[in-house]
Amino acid sequence: MKIILRVILLIMVLFSFVTSEIYAGGGKRNGTAGAQELLIPVGARGLSLNGSYISGIEGVEAIYYNPAGLALMDKSVEALFSQMNYIADIGVSYLAIGTKFEGFGSLGFSLKTLNFGDIPVTTVEAPQGTGSTFSPSYLTIGLTYSNNLTDRISIGAKVQLISERILRVSASGFSFDAGVMYNNFANVDGLKIGIVLRNLGPQISFDGADLLRVAEDPLSERGAQYYKIDAAAFELPSQLEIGAAYESSLSEEISGLLVSSFEHNNFSNDQYKIGVEFNYDKLFFLRGAYTFQPEASIDEEKIFGATFGFGVKLSSAADISVDYAYRYANFFDSNHLFALKIGL
């Protein structure tokens, strides 16, 4: 046990060291990171708790919030599909599959895609549109490994491929997530803590044929010359989050979960999150959460607000859960997310 505690302490120290430079002046650089699709939440339970349950969320839904939770799945195979109406008429589809291997750990695969719809093509000569349309292609593909070090401690890591394409310009790269969970912390039943580092990776830049331009000099006999715009590279929206949760039975059939977390961002204001979940006989669930941003100086920096949701778990040959989540959005239509999870 002492060795395990030292390992956890070492991981936390390494996280702090790695992120000390990454997160410097996060709130002063609001909106300057790229690959914002990495920050779009998935899964109804996670969203209705506003991402605050990083200390104990389990199964395939943990792949996004804290990969260490994948090892806590109580089935051999789990699959999750969610669909969300995001801001600006953007649709977000997510698929995750997790499998547990005896003596090895758990592996997970995840895929997130964004649907922007058809966007009119405009040019300098035709600012009102050429009559043609295009649709950007944004997707992330992740591979996750997680394992239980003991009956209380789990760890996990995820590598994710990032791909963005707009007409004939594209960018690609990868990111890395790592997390730790500790159940029954300090020998207190129901007390959980977790830490996760998300979206750590090298800078990414766009390239492609649409960056070519034509330069013409009427005084030169050389004719038209082509040159290429060198697009500036952008950093990923890295995050470091630390959370705690406490779960307790309120009666024989009703139990409650109180969760909280602190999220430190490199390109936005820090966030403090708190959420609650009640369930009746592990069949019906009610959830809600709120996020505080004390460093946000103006309301325009607070895009999202309170979240809530509910879920129903059906007992059959396969455990099937149907969940819904709602998130208030400032200046945009609020988000609605539906999710289906199956365990075998």
Contacts in CASP RR format, 6 or more apart in sequence:
PFRMAT RR
TARGET T0000
AUTHOR 0000-0000-0000
METHOD contacts of the structure
MODEL  1
MKIILRVILLIMVLFSFVTSEIYAGGGKRNGTAGAQELLIPVGARGLSLN
GSYISGIEGVEAIYYNPAGLALMDKSVEALFSQMNYIADIGVSYLAIGTK
FEGFGSLGFSLKTLNFGDIPVTTVEAPQGTGSTFSPSYLTIGLTYSNNLT
DRISIGAKVQLISERILRVSASGFSFDAGVMYNNFANVDGLKIGIVLRNL
GPQISFDGADLLRVAEDPLSERGAQYYKIDAAAFELPSQLEIGAAYESSL
SEEISGLLVSSFEHNNFSNDQYKIGVEFNYDKLFFLRGAYTFQPEASIDE
EKIFGATFGFGVKLSSAADISVDYAYRYANFFDSNHLFALKIGL
1 150 0 8 1.000
4 149 0 8 1.000
4 150 0 8 1.000
4 153 0 8 1.000
7 149 0 8 1.000
8 153 0 8 1.000
8 180 0 8 1.000
8 182 0 8 1.000
11 155 0 8 1.000
11 178 0 8 1.000
11 179 0 8 1.000
11 180 0 8 1.000
11 195 0 8 1.000
12 180 0 8 1.000
12 195 0 8 1.000
15 178 0 8 1.000
15 195 0 8 1.000
15 197 0 8 1.000
15 240 0 8 1.000
18 197 0 8 1.000
18 200 0 8 1.000
19 197 0 8 1.000
19 238 0 8 1.000
19 240 0 8 1.000
19 264 0 8 1.000
19 266 0 8 1.000
22 200 0 8 1.000
22 238 0 8 1.000
22 266 0 8 1.000
23 238 0 8 1.000
23 240 0 8 1.000
23 264 0 8 1.000
23 265 0 8 1.000
23 266 0 8 1.000
24 266 0 8 1.000
25 266 0 8 1.000
26 265 0 8 1.000
26 266 0 8 1.000
26 267 0 8 1.000
26 268 0 8 1.000
26 269 0 8 1.000
26 270 0 8 1.000
27 265 0 8 1.000
27 267 0 8 1.000
27 268 0 8 1.000
27 269 0 8 1.000
27 270 0 8 1.000
27 295 0 8 1.000
29 266 0 8 1.000
29 267 0 8 1.000
30 267 0 8 1.000
30 268 0 8 1.000
30 269 0 8 1.000
30 301 0 8 1.000
31 267 0 8 1.000
31 268 0 8 1.000
32 234 0 8 1.000
32 235 0 8 1.000
32 267 0 8 1.000
33 234 0 8 1.000
33 235 0 8 1.000
33 236 0 8 1.000
33 237 0 8 1.000
33 266 0 8 1.000
33 267 0 8 1.000
33 268 0 8 1.000
34 204 0 8 1.000
34 234 0 8 1.000
34 235 0 8 1.000
34 236 0 8 1.000
34 237 0 8 1.000
35 162 0 8 1.000
35 164 0 8 1.000
35 175 0 8 1.000
35 199 0 8 1.000
35 204 0 8 1.000
35 234 0 8 1.000
35 236 0 8 1.000
35 237 0 8 1.000
36 237 0 8 1.000
37 112 0 8 1.000
37 114 0 8 1.000
37 138 0 8 1.000
37 140 0 8 1.000
37 162 0 8 1.000
37 164 0 8 1.000
38 140 0 8 1.000
38 160 0 8 1.000
38 162 0 8 1.000
38 175 0 8 1.000
38 198 0 8 1.000
38 199 0 8 1.000
38 236 0 8 1.000
38 237 0 8 1.000
39 199 0 8 1.000
39 237 0 8 1.000
39 239 0 8 1.000
40 84 0 8 1.000
40 86 0 8 1.000
40 92 0 8 1.000
40 112 0 8 1.000
40 114 0 8 1.000
41 47 0 8 1.000
41 51 0 8 1.000
41 64 0 8 1.000
41 65 0 8 1.000
42 61 0 8 1.000
42 64 0 8 1.000
42 82 0 8 1.000
42 84 0 8 1.000
42 92 0 8 1.000
42 94 0 8 1.000
42 96 0 8 1.000
42 112 0 8 1.000
42 337 0 8 1.000
43 61 0 8 1.000
43 64 0 8 1.000
43 80 0 8 1.000
43 82 0 8 1.000
43 94 0 8 1.000
43 323 0 8 1.000
43 325 0 8 1.000
43 337 0 8 1.000
43 339 0 8 1.000
44 82 0 8 1.000
44 309 0 8 1.000
44 311 0 8 1.000
44 323 0 8 1.000
44 324 0 8 1.000
44 325 0 8 1.000
44 337 0 8 1.000
44 338 0 8 1.000
44 339 0 8 1.000
45 53 0 8 1.000
45 57 0 8 1.000
45 61 0 8 1.000
45 277 0 8 1.000
45 285 0 8 1.000
45 287 0 8 1.000
45 311 0 8 1.000
45 323 0 8 1.000
45 325 0 8 1.000
45 339 0 8 1.000
46 53 0 8 1.000
46 57 0 8 1.000
46 61 0 8 1.000
46 65 0 8 1.000
46 325 0 8 1.000
47 84 0 8 1.000
47 307 0 8 1.000
47 325 0 8 1.000
47 327 0 8 1.000
47 335 0 8 1.000
47 337 0 8 1.000
48 287 0 8 1.000
48 288 0 8 1.000
48 289 0 8 1.000
48 307 0 8 1.000
48 308 0 8 1.000
48 309 0 8 1.000
48 310 0 8 1.000
48 323 0 8 1.000
48 324 0 8 1.000
48 325 0 8 1.000
48 326 0 8 1.000
49 57 0 8 1.000
49 259 0 8 1.000
49 275 0 8 1.000
49 277 0 8 1.000
49 287 0 8 1.000
49 288 0 8 1.000
49 289 0 8 1.000
49 307 0 8 1.000
50 273 0 8 1.000
50 275 0 8 1.000
50 288 0 8 1.000
50 289 0 8 1.000
50 290 0 8 1.000
50 291 0 8 1.000
50 306 0 8 1.000
50 307 0 8 1.000
50 327 0 8 1.000
51 65 0 8 1.000
51 261 0 8 1.000
51 273 0 8 1.000
51 289 0 8 1.000
52 243 0 8 1.000
52 259 0 8 1.000
52 260 0 8 1.000
52 261 0 8 1.000
52 273 0 8 1.000
52 274 0 8 1.000
52 275 0 8 1.000
52 289 0 8 1.000
52 291 0 8 1.000
53 65 0 8 1.000
53 245 0 8 1.000
53 257 0 8 1.000
53 259 0 8 1.000
53 261 0 8 1.000
53 275 0 8 1.000
53 277 0 8 1.000
54 65 0 8 1.000
54 66 0 8 1.000
54 194 0 8 1.000
54 195 0 8 1.000
54 196 0 8 1.000
54 241 0 8 1.000
54 242 0 8 1.000
54 243 0 8 1.000
54 261 0 8 1.000
55 66 0 8 1.000
55 181 0 8 1.000
55 182 0 8 1.000
55 192 0 8 1.000
55 193 0 8 1.000
55 194 0 8 1.000
55 243 0 8 1.000
55 244 0 8 1.000
55 245 0 8 1.000
55 259 0 8 1.000
55 261 0 8 1.000
56 62 0 8 1.000
56 66 0 8 1.000
56 69 0 8 1.000
56 72 0 8 1.000
56 181 0 8 1.000
56 183 0 8 1.000
56 192 0 8 1.000
56 194 0 8 1.000
56 245 0 8 1.000
57 65 0 8 1.000
57 66 0 8 1.000
57 69 0 8 1.000
58 69 0 8 1.000
58 70 0 8 1.000
58 72 0 8 1.000
58 73 0 8 1.000
58 74 0 8 1.000
59 69 0 8 1.000
59 70 0 8 1.000
59 72 0 8 1.000
59 73 0 8 1.000
59 78 0 8 1.000
59 98 0 8 1.000
60 70 0 8 1.000
60 73 0 8 1.000
60 78 0 8 1.000
60 79 0 8 1.000
60 80 0 8 1.000
60 96 0 8 1.000
60 97 0 8 1.000
60 98 0 8 1.000
60 108 0 8 1.000
60 110 0 8 1.000
60 341 0 8 1.000
61 80 0 8 1.000
61 96 0 8 1.000
61 341 0 8 1.000
62 68 0 8 1.000
62 69 0 8 1.000
62 70 0 8 1.000
62 72 0 8 1.000
62 146 0 8 1.000
63 70 0 8 1.000
63 96 0 8 1.000
63 98 0 8 1.000
63 108 0 8 1.000
63 110 0 8 1.000
63 142 0 8 1.000
63 144 0 8 1.000
63 158 0 8 1.000
64 94 0 8 1.000
64 96 0 8 1.000
64 110 0 8 1.000
65 196 0 8 1.000
66 156 0 8 1.000
66 179 0 8 1.000
66 181 0 8 1.000
66 194 0 8 1.000
66 196 0 8 1.000
67 144 0 8 1.000
67 145 0 8 1.000
67 146 0 8 1.000
67 156 0 8 1.000
67 157 0 8 1.000
67 158 0 8 1.000
67 177 0 8 1.000
67 178 0 8 1.000
67 179 0 8 1.000
67 196 0 8 1.000
68 146 0 8 1.000
68 154 0 8 1.000
68 155 0 8 1.000
68 156 0 8 1.000
68 179 0 8 1.000
68 180 0 8 1.000
68 181 0 8 1.000
68 194 0 8 1.000
68 196 0 8 1.000
69 146 0 8 1.000
69 154 0 8 1.000
69 156 0 8 1.000
69 181 0 8 1.000
70 98 0 8 1.000
70 106 0 8 1.000
70 108 0 8 1.000
70 144 0 8 1.000
70 146 0 8 1.000
70 156 0 8 1.000
71 100 0 8 1.000
71 105 0 8 1.000
71 106 0 8 1.000
71 146 0 8 1.000
71 147 0 8 1.000
71 148 0 8 1.000
71 154 0 8 1.000
71 155 0 8 1.000
71 156 0 8 1.000
72 148 0 8 1.000
72 154 0 8 1.000
72 181 0 8 1.000
73 98 0 8 1.000
73 100 0 8 1.000
73 106 0 8 1.000
75 100 0 8 1.000
75 319 0 8 1.000
75 343 0 8 1.000
75 344 0 8 1.000
76 99 0 8 1.000
76 100 0 8 1.000
76 344 0 8 1.000
77 97 0 8 1.000
77 98 0 8 1.000
77 99 0 8 1.000
77 100 0 8 1.000
77 343 0 8 1.000
77 344 0 8 1.000
78 97 0 8 1.000
78 98 0 8 1.000
78 341 0 8 1.000
78 342 0 8 1.000
78 343 0 8 1.000
78 344 0 8 1.000
79 95 0 8 1.000
79 96 0 8 1.000
79 97 0 8 1.000
79 98 0 8 1.000
79 341 0 8 1.000
79 342 0 8 1.000
79 343 0 8 1.000
80 94 0 8 1.000
80 95 0 8 1.000
80 96 0 8 1.000
80 97 0 8 1.000
80 339 0 8 1.000
80 340 0 8 1.000
80 341 0 8 1.000
80 342 0 8 1.000
81 93 0 8 1.000
81 94 0 8 1.000
81 95 0 8 1.000
81 339 0 8 1.000
81 340 0 8 1.000
81 341 0 8 1.000
82 92 0 8 1.000
82 93 0 8 1.000
82 94 0 8 1.000
82 337 0 8 1.000
82 338 0 8 1.000
82 339 0 8 1.000
82 340 0 8 1.000
83 91 0 8 1.000
83 92 0 8 1.000
83 93 0 8 1.000
83 94 0 8 1.000
83 337 0 8 1.000
83 338 0 8 1.000
83 339 0 8 1.000
84 91 0 8 1.000
84 92 0 8 1.000
84 94 0 8 1.000
84 335 0 8 1.000
84 336 0 8 1.000
84 337 0 8 1.000
84 338 0 8 1.000
85 91 0 8 1.000
85 333 0 8 1.000
85 335 0 8 1.000
85 336 0 8 1.000
85 337 0 8 1.000
86 92 0 8 1.000
86 114 0 8 1.000
86 335 0 8 1.000
87 303 0 8 1.000
87 329 0 8 1.000
87 332 0 8 1.000
87 333 0 8 1.000
87 335 0 8 1.000
88 332 0 8 1.000
89 116 0 8 1.000
89 117 0 8 1.000
90 114 0 8 1.000
90 115 0 8 1.000
90 116 0 8 1.000
91 114 0 8 1.000
91 115 0 8 1.000
91 116 0 8 1.000
92 112 0 8 1.000
92 113 0 8 1.000
92 114 0 8 1.000
92 115 0 8 1.000
93 112 0 8 1.000
93 113 0 8 1.000
93 115 0 8 1.000
94 110 0 8 1.000
94 111 0 8 1.000
94 112 0 8 1.000
94 113 0 8 1.000
95 110 0 8 1.000
95 111 0 8 1.000
96 108 0 8 1.000
96 109 0 8 1.000
96 110 0 8 1.000
96 111 0 8 1.000
97 108 0 8 1.000
97 109 0 8 1.000
97 110 0 8 1.000
98 106 0 8 1.000
98 107 0 8 1.000
98 108 0 8 1.000
98 109 0 8 1.000
98 144 0 8 1.000
99 106 0 8 1.000
99 107 0 8 1.000
99 108 0 8 1.000
100 106 0 8 1.000
101 107 0 8 1.000
104 147 0 8 1.000
105 145 0 8 1.000
105 146 0 8 1.000
105 147 0 8 1.000
105 148 0 8 1.000
106 144 0 8 1.000
106 145 0 8 1.000
106 146 0 8 1.000
106 147 0 8 1.000
107 143 0 8 1.000
107 144 0 8 1.000
107 145 0 8 1.000
108 142 0 8 1.000
108 143 0 8 1.000
108 144 0 8 1.000
108 145 0 8 1.000
108 146 0 8 1.000
109 141 0 8 1.000
109 142 0 8 1.000
109 143 0 8 1.000
109 144 0 8 1.000
110 140 0 8 1.000
110 141 0 8 1.000
110 142 0 8 1.000
110 143 0 8 1.000
110 144 0 8 1.000
110 158 0 8 1.000
110 160 0 8 1.000
111 139 0 8 1.000
111 140 0 8 1.000
111 141 0 8 1.000
111 142 0 8 1.000
112 139 0 8 1.000
112 140 0 8 1.000
113 138 0 8 1.000
113 139 0 8 1.000
114 136 0 8 1.000
114 138 0 8 1.000
114 139 0 8 1.000
115 135 0 8 1.000
116 135 0 8 1.000
116 136 0 8 1.000
116 138 0 8 1.000
117 135 0 8 1.000
118 133 0 8 1.000
118 134 0 8 1.000
118 135 0 8 1.000
119 133 0 8 1.000
119 134 0 8 1.000
119 135 0 8 1.000
119 136 0 8 1.000
120 129 0 8 1.000
120 130 0 8 1.000
120 131 0 8 1.000
120 132 0 8 1.000
120 133 0 8 1.000
121 129 0 8 1.000
121 130 0 8 1.000
121 131 0 8 1.000
121 132 0 8 1.000
121 133 0 8 1.000
121 134 0 8 1.000
121 167 0 8 1.000
122 128 0 8 1.000
122 129 0 8 1.000
122 130 0 8 1.000
123 129 0 8 1.000
123 130 0 8 1.000
134 166 0 8 1.000
134 167 0 8 1.000
136 164 0 8 1.000
136 165 0 8 1.000
136 166 0 8 1.000
137 163 0 8 1.000
137 164 0 8 1.000
137 165 0 8 1.000
137 166 0 8 1.000
138 163 0 8 1.000
138 164 0 8 1.000
138 165 0 8 1.000
139 163 0 8 1.000
140 160 0 8 1.000
140 161 0 8 1.000
140 162 0 8 1.000
140 163 0 8 1.000
141 160 0 8 1.000
141 161 0 8 1.000
141 163 0 8 1.000
142 158 0 8 1.000
142 159 0 8 1.000
142 160 0 8 1.000
142 161 0 8 1.000
143 158 0 8 1.000
143 159 0 8 1.000
143 160 0 8 1.000
144 156 0 8 1.000
144 157 0 8 1.000
144 158 0 8 1.000
144 177 0 8 1.000
145 156 0 8 1.000
145 157 0 8 1.000
145 158 0 8 1.000
146 154 0 8 1.000
146 155 0 8 1.000
146 156 0 8 1.000
146 157 0 8 1.000
147 154 0 8 1.000
147 155 0 8 1.000
147 156 0 8 1.000
148 154 0 8 1.000
149 155 0 8 1.000
151 183 0 8 1.000
152 182 0 8 1.000
152 183 0 8 1.000
152 184 0 8 1.000
152 185 0 8 1.000
153 180 0 8 1.000
153 181 0 8 1.000
153 182 0 8 1.000
153 183 0 8 1.000
154 180 0 8 1.000
154 181 0 8 1.000
155 178 0 8 1.000
155 179 0 8 1.000
155 180 0 8 1.000
155 181 0 8 1.000
156 178 0 8 1.000
156 179 0 8 1.000
156 180 0 8 1.000
157 176 0 8 1.000
157 177 0 8 1.000
157 178 0 8 1.000
157 179 0 8 1.000
158 176 0 8 1.000
158 177 0 8 1.000
158 178 0 8 1.000
159 174 0 8 1.000
159 175 0 8 1.000
159 176 0 8 1.000
160 174 0 8 1.000
160 175 0 8 1.000
160 176 0 8 1.000
160 177 0 8 1.000
161 172 0 8 1.000
161 173 0 8 1.000
161 174 0 8 1.000
162 171 0 8 1.000
162 172 0 8 1.000
162 173 0 8 1.000
162 174 0 8 1.000
162 175 0 8 1.000
162 204 0 8 1.000
162 236 0 8 1.000
163 170 0 8 1.000
163 171 0 8 1.000
163 172 0 8 1.000
163 173 0 8 1.000
164 170 0 8 1.000
164 171 0 8 1.000
164 172 0 8 1.000
164 206 0 8 1.000
165 171 0 8 1.000
166 206 0 8 1.000
166 210 0 8 1.000
167 210 0 8 1.000
168 208 0 8 1.000
168 209 0 8 1.000
168 210 0 8 1.000
169 206 0 8 1.000
169 207 0 8 1.000
169 208 0 8 1.000
169 209 0 8 1.000
169 210 0 8 1.000
169 211 0 8 1.000
169 231 0 8 1.000
170 206 0 8 1.000
170 207 0 8 1.000
170 208 0 8 1.000
171 204 0 8 1.000
171 205 0 8 1.000
171 206 0 8 1.000
171 207 0 8 1.000
172 204 0 8 1.000
173 202 0 8 1.000
173 204 0 8 1.000
174 201 0 8 1.000
174 202 0 8 1.000
175 198 0 8 1.000
175 199 0 8 1.000
175 200 0 8 1.000
175 201 0 8 1.000
175 236 0 8 1.000
176 197 0 8 1.000
176 199 0 8 1.000
176 200 0 8 1.000
176 201 0 8 1.000
177 196 0 8 1.000
177 197 0 8 1.000
177 198 0 8 1.000
177 199 0 8 1.000
177 200 0 8 1.000
178 196 0 8 1.000
178 197 0 8 1.000
178 200 0 8 1.000
179 194 0 8 1.000
179 195 0 8 1.000
179 196 0 8 1.000
179 197 0 8 1.000
180 194 0 8 1.000
180 195 0 8 1.000
180 196 0 8 1.000
181 192 0 8 1.000
181 193 0 8 1.000
181 194 0 8 1.000
182 192 0 8 1.000
182 193 0 8 1.000
182 194 0 8 1.000
183 190 0 8 1.000
183 192 0 8 1.000
184 190 0 8 1.000
184 191 0 8 1.000
184 192 0 8 1.000
185 191 0 8 1.000
185 192 0 8 1.000
185 193 0 8 1.000
185 244 0 8 1.000
190 245 0 8 1.000
190 246 0 8 1.000
190 247 0 8 1.000
190 248 0 8 1.000
191 244 0 8 1.000
191 245 0 8 1.000
191 246 0 8 1.000
192 244 0 8 1.000
192 245 0 8 1.000
192 246 0 8 1.000
192 247 0 8 1.000
193 242 0 8 1.000
193 243 0 8 1.000
193 244 0 8 1.000
193 245 0 8 1.000
194 242 0 8 1.000
194 243 0 8 1.000
194 244 0 8 1.000
195 240 0 8 1.000
195 241 0 8 1.000
195 242 0 8 1.000
195 243 0 8 1.000
196 239 0 8 1.000
196 240 0 8 1.000
196 241 0 8 1.000
197 238 0 8 1.000
197 239 0 8 1.000
197 240 0 8 1.000
198 238 0 8 1.000
198 239 0 8 1.000
198 240 0 8 1.000
198 241 0 8 1.000
199 236 0 8 1.000
199 237 0 8 1.000
199 238 0 8 1.000
199 239 0 8 1.000
200 236 0 8 1.000
200 238 0 8 1.000
201 236 0 8 1.000
201 238 0 8 1.000
203 233 0 8 1.000
203 234 0 8 1.000
203 235 0 8 1.000
203 236 0 8 1.000
204 233 0 8 1.000
204 234 0 8 1.000
204 236 0 8 1.000
205 231 0 8 1.000
205 232 0 8 1.000
205 233 0 8 1.000
205 234 0 8 1.000
206 231 0 8 1.000
207 231 0 8 1.000
211 228 0 8 1.000
211 229 0 8 1.000
211 231 0 8 1.000
212 226 0 8 1.000
212 227 0 8 1.000
212 228 0 8 1.000
212 229 0 8 1.000
213 226 0 8 1.000
213 227 0 8 1.000
213 228 0 8 1.000
213 229 0 8 1.000
214 224 0 8 1.000
214 225 0 8 1.000
214 226 0 8 1.000
215 224 0 8 1.000
215 225 0 8 1.000
215 226 0 8 1.000
215 227 0 8 1.000
216 223 0 8 1.000
216 224 0 8 1.000
216 225 0 8 1.000
217 223 0 8 1.000
217 225 0 8 1.000
235 266 0 8 1.000
235 267 0 8 1.000
237 265 0 8 1.000
237 266 0 8 1.000
237 267 0 8 1.000
237 268 0 8 1.000
238 265 0 8 1.000
238 266 0 8 1.000
238 267 0 8 1.000
239 263 0 8 1.000
239 264 0 8 1.000
239 265 0 8 1.000
239 266 0 8 1.000
240 263 0 8 1.000
240 264 0 8 1.000
241 261 0 8 1.000
241 262 0 8 1.000
241 263 0 8 1.000
241 264 0 8 1.000
242 261 0 8 1.000
242 262 0 8 1.000
243 259 0 8 1.000
243 260 0 8 1.000
243 261 0 8 1.000
243 262 0 8 1.000
244 259 0 8 1.000
244 260 0 8 1.000
244 261 0 8 1.000
245 257 0 8 1.000
245 258 0 8 1.000
245 259 0 8 1.000
245 260 0 8 1.000
246 257 0 8 1.000
246 258 0 8 1.000
247 255 0 8 1.000
247 256 0 8 1.000
247 257 0 8 1.000
247 258 0 8 1.000
248 255 0 8 1.000
248 256 0 8 1.000
249 255 0 8 1.000
249 256 0 8 1.000
250 256 0 8 1.000
250 278 0 8 1.000
253 280 0 8 1.000
253 281 0 8 1.000
254 278 0 8 1.000
254 279 0 8 1.000
254 280 0 8 1.000
254 281 0 8 1.000
255 278 0 8 1.000
255 279 0 8 1.000
256 276 0 8 1.000
256 277 0 8 1.000
256 278 0 8 1.000
256 279 0 8 1.000
257 276 0 8 1.000
257 277 0 8 1.000
257 278 0 8 1.000
257 279 0 8 1.000
258 274 0 8 1.000
258 275 0 8 1.000
258 276 0 8 1.000
259 273 0 8 1.000
259 274 0 8 1.000
259 275 0 8 1.000
259 276 0 8 1.000
259 277 0 8 1.000
259 289 0 8 1.000
260 272 0 8 1.000
260 273 0 8 1.000
260 274 0 8 1.000
260 275 0 8 1.000
261 272 0 8 1.000
261 273 0 8 1.000
262 270 0 8 1.000
262 271 0 8 1.000
262 272 0 8 1.000
262 273 0 8 1.000
263 270 0 8 1.000
263 271 0 8 1.000
263 272 0 8 1.000
263 273 0 8 1.000
264 270 0 8 1.000
265 271 0 8 1.000
269 293 0 8 1.000
269 295 0 8 1.000
269 296 0 8 1.000
269 301 0 8 1.000
270 293 0 8 1.000
270 294 0 8 1.000
270 295 0 8 1.000
271 291 0 8 1.000
271 292 0 8 1.000
271 293 0 8 1.000
272 291 0 8 1.000
272 292 0 8 1.000
272 293 0 8 1.000
272 294 0 8 1.000
273 289 0 8 1.000
273 290 0 8 1.000
273 291 0 8 1.000
273 292 0 8 1.000
274 289 0 8 1.000
274 290 0 8 1.000
274 292 0 8 1.000
275 287 0 8 1.000
275 288 0 8 1.000
275 289 0 8 1.000
275 290 0 8 1.000
276 287 0 8 1.000
276 288 0 8 1.000
276 289 0 8 1.000
277 285 0 8 1.000
277 286 0 8 1.000
277 287 0 8 1.000
277 288 0 8 1.000
278 285 0 8 1.000
278 286 0 8 1.000
278 287 0 8 1.000
279 285 0 8 1.000
279 286 0 8 1.000
282 313 0 8 1.000
283 312 0 8 1.000
283 313 0 8 1.000
283 315 0 8 1.000
284 310 0 8 1.000
284 311 0 8 1.000
284 312 0 8 1.000
284 313 0 8 1.000
285 310 0 8 1.000
285 311 0 8 1.000
285 312 0 8 1.000
285 313 0 8 1.000
285 323 0 8 1.000
286 308 0 8 1.000
286 309 0 8 1.000
286 310 0 8 1.000
286 311 0 8 1.000
287 307 0 8 1.000
287 308 0 8 1.000
287 309 0 8 1.000
287 310 0 8 1.000
287 311 0 8 1.000
287 325 0 8 1.000
288 306 0 8 1.000
288 307 0 8 1.000
288 308 0 8 1.000
288 309 0 8 1.000
289 306 0 8 1.000
289 307 0 8 1.000
289 308 0 8 1.000
290 305 0 8 1.000
290 306 0 8 1.000
290 307 0 8 1.000
291 304 0 8 1.000
291 305 0 8 1.000
293 301 0 8 1.000
293 302 0 8 1.000
296 302 0 8 1.000
299 330 0 8 1.000
300 331 0 8 1.000
302 330 0 8 1.000
303 329 0 8 1.000
303 330 0 8 1.000
303 331 0 8 1.000
303 332 0 8 1.000
304 327 0 8 1.000
304 328 0 8 1.000
304 329 0 8 1.000
304 330 0 8 1.000
304 335 0 8 1.000
305 327 0 8 1.000
305 328 0 8 1.000
305 329 0 8 1.000
305 330 0 8 1.000
306 327 0 8 1.000
306 328 0 8 1.000
307 325 0 8 1.000
307 326 0 8 1.000
307 327 0 8 1.000
307 328 0 8 1.000
308 325 0 8 1.000
308 326 0 8 1.000
309 323 0 8 1.000
309 324 0 8 1.000
309 325 0 8 1.000
309 326 0 8 1.000
310 323 0 8 1.000
310 324 0 8 1.000
311 321 0 8 1.000
311 322 0 8 1.000
311 323 0 8 1.000
311 324 0 8 1.000
312 321 0 8 1.000
312 322 0 8 1.000
312 323 0 8 1.000
313 319 0 8 1.000
313 320 0 8 1.000
313 321 0 8 1.000
314 320 0 8 1.000
314 321 0 8 1.000
314 322 0 8 1.000
318 342 0 8 1.000
318 343 0 8 1.000
318 344 0 8 1.000
319 341 0 8 1.000
319 342 0 8 1.000
319 343 0 8 1.000
319 344 0 8 1.000
320 340 0 8 1.000
320 341 0 8 1.000
320 342 0 8 1.000
320 343 0 8 1.000
321 339 0 8 1.000
321 340 0 8 1.000
321 341 0 8 1.000
321 342 0 8 1.000
322 338 0 8 1.000
322 339 0 8 1.000
322 340 0 8 1.000
323 338 0 8 1.000
323 339 0 8 1.000
323 340 0 8 1.000
323 341 0 8 1.000
324 336 0 8 1.000
324 337 0 8 1.000
324 338 0 8 1.000
324 339 0 8 1.000
325 335 0 8 1.000
325 336 0 8 1.000
325 337 0 8 1.000
325 339 0 8 1.000
326 334 0 8 1.000
326 335 0 8 1.000
326 336 0 8 1.000
326 337 0 8 1.000
327 334 0 8 1.000
327 335 0 8 1.000
327 337 0 8 1.000
328 334 0 8 1.000
329 335 0 8 1.000
END
